[in-house]
């Protein structure tokens, strides 16, 4: 049982590392979107909201991969919980 706990903790650290890496990559990916929207002279809050929307579209499946357990079936945004 002790081995299982150690493996689980290692897996959780790996998931955190992937999640942290995803945040770092999202900053790089979102930068061109922010600069592009800034050229339209939009207020900062509008630029931020629109860039977050694009980021959500891009990183939706990556987040599903990070937060889905290995043993559970793949989740979809379009299936109902029963």
NORNORVEN-V36421 format. One record per residue. N is the residue number from 1. RES is the residue in one small letter. SS is DSSP state (H for helix, E for strand, C for the rest). OMEGA is omega as a letter, one per 30 degrees, with the letter a starting at -180 (none if undefined). BURIAL is # if it has 24 or more other C-alpha atoms within 12 Angstrom, else .. Layout:
BEGIN
n=N res=RES ss=SS omega=OMEGA burial=BURIAL
n=N res=RES ss=SS omega=OMEGA burial=BURIAL
END
This chain:
BEGIN
n=1 res=x ss=C omega=a burial=.
n=2 res=x ss=H omega=l burial=.
n=3 res=x ss=H omega=l burial=.
n=4 res=x ss=H omega=l burial=.
n=5 res=x ss=H omega=l burial=.
n=6 res=x ss=H omega=l burial=.
n=7 res=x ss=H omega=l burial=.
n=8 res=x ss=H omega=l burial=.
n=9 res=x ss=H omega=l burial=.
n=10 res=x ss=H omega=l burial=.
n=11 res=x ss=H omega=l burial=.
n=12 res=x ss=H omega=l burial=.
n=13 res=x ss=H omega=l burial=.
n=14 res=x ss=H omega=l burial=.
n=15 res=x ss=H omega=l burial=.
n=16 res=x ss=H omega=l burial=.
n=17 res=x ss=H omega=l burial=.
n=18 res=x ss=H omega=l burial=.
n=19 res=x ss=H omega=l burial=.
n=20 res=x ss=H omega=l burial=.
n=21 res=x ss=H omega=l burial=.
n=22 res=x ss=H omega=l burial=#
n=23 res=x ss=H omega=l burial=.
n=24 res=x ss=H omega=l burial=.
n=25 res=x ss=H omega=a burial=.
n=26 res=x ss=H omega=l burial=#
n=27 res=x ss=H omega=l burial=.
n=28 res=x ss=H omega=a burial=.
n=29 res=x ss=H omega=a burial=.
n=30 res=x ss=H omega=a burial=#
n=31 res=x ss=H omega=l burial=.
n=32 res=x ss=H omega=l burial=.
n=33 res=x ss=H omega=l burial=#
n=34 res=x ss=H omega=l burial=#
n=35 res=x ss=H omega=l burial=.
n=36 res=x ss=H omega=l burial=.
n=37 res=x ss=H omega=l burial=.
n=38 res=x ss=H omega=l burial=.
n=39 res=x ss=C omega=l burial=.
n=40 res=x ss=C omega=l burial=.
n=41 res=x ss=C omega=l burial=.
n=42 res=x ss=C omega=l burial=.
n=43 res=x ss=C omega=a burial=.
n=44 res=x ss=H omega=a burial=.
n=45 res=x ss=H omega=l burial=.
n=46 res=x ss=H omega=l burial=.
n=47 res=x ss=H omega=l burial=#
n=48 res=x ss=H omega=l burial=.
n=49 res=x ss=H omega=a burial=.
n=50 res=x ss=H omega=l burial=.
n=51 res=x ss=H omega=l burial=#
n=52 res=x ss=H omega=l burial=.
n=53 res=x ss=H omega=l burial=.
n=54 res=x ss=H omega=l burial=.
n=55 res=x ss=H omega=l burial=#
n=56 res=x ss=H omega=l burial=.
n=57 res=x ss=H omega=a burial=.
n=58 res=x ss=H omega=a burial=.
n=59 res=x ss=H omega=a burial=.
n=60 res=x ss=H omega=a burial=.
n=61 res=x ss=H omega=l burial=.
n=62 res=x ss=H omega=l burial=.
n=63 res=x ss=H omega=l burial=#
n=64 res=x ss=H omega=l burial=.
n=65 res=x ss=H omega=a burial=.
n=66 res=x ss=H omega=a burial=#
n=67 res=x ss=H omega=l burial=.
n=68 res=x ss=C omega=l burial=.
n=69 res=x ss=C omega=a burial=.
n=70 res=x ss=C omega=a burial=.
n=71 res=x ss=C omega=a burial=.
n=72 res=x ss=C omega=l burial=.
n=73 res=x ss=C omega=l burial=.
n=74 res=x ss=C omega=l burial=.
n=75 res=x ss=C omega=l burial=.
n=76 res=x ss=C omega=l burial=.
n=77 res=x ss=C omega=a burial=.
n=78 res=x ss=C omega=l burial=.
n=79 res=x ss=C omega=l burial=.
n=80 res=x ss=C omega=l burial=.
n=81 res=x ss=C omega=a burial=.
n=82 res=x ss=C omega=none burial=.
END
